[in-house]
């Protein structure tokens, strides 16, 4: 899932993420690091920290700003509870 502001740059954004080239103000909605949470929202540049480099991170969405990340969380949460 990609936010509206990054929709037209979807392929480039995903390629940059896989290549380890991170941009400012790009947020990732990921699988939770704590099993008690539903999702984590982290800035893309945090993937450079040792904690994240040592783990495989499952990315559910990429957002261009906080508002898009919140919309994504709402949609993902609704989908998750609709499936159960």
N, C-alpha and C positions, 0 to 999 in steps of 0.2 A: 504494500500500500504506500502510495506516495502522495504527499500534500499538494494542494493546488498550486502553490508558488513554485514547486519543483516539477510539476507535471510535464512541462515542455522540455525539461532537462533530465528526464527519468533515466535514460540509458547512460548518459554521461555521469550522473550522480552515482549510480550503482557501480559503474566501472571504477570511478575514483575511490569509492569506499572499499572495493575489493583490492585495489592497488595500494591502499594505505595512505592515500592523499586526502587529508581531511580539511574541511572548510569551517570557518566560523559560523555560528548561528544555525547549524544544521543539527536537528535533534533526531535521535533514534528511539523508537519504541521497541523494546526488546523483551525477551522472556525474562522473568524475574530472577534476580540473584538470591533472593530470600523466598523460600517456598510458601510463606504466608502472604505474599503479595501476588497480584494478578499480572502486573507488567512493571518494567522499569523504563524511565525516560532519561536518557543520557545525551550529553553533547557528543558529537562525533569525535572531537579531539580527545575525549577521555579514553578512547580505544588504544591510545598510546601508553597508558599506564600499565605497569606490570600485571596488575590484577586481571585486566582484560586481555592482555597479550597471551597469558597463560591459559585462558579458557576459550572454548568455542561459544560464540555469542549468536543466538538466534534472533534475527531482526525481523519484526513484524511490519514496521513502517518507518518511513523517512519523512520528516517534516521540516519545513523551512522556517517555522517560528513556533512560539509557544501555543498560540491559538490553534494552529493546525494539529499540533501534538495532542491537545486536549480533545479536539474533534475526533481524531483517530482513536484515542483511548475510549471515548464514548462508543464509537462504532464497534470496536473490538470487544468491549465489555458486553454490549448488547448481543453480538454474535455468539460470544462464549456462553452466555446464559440462555440464549435461544436454543443452543445445541443440547443443553442438559435438561 
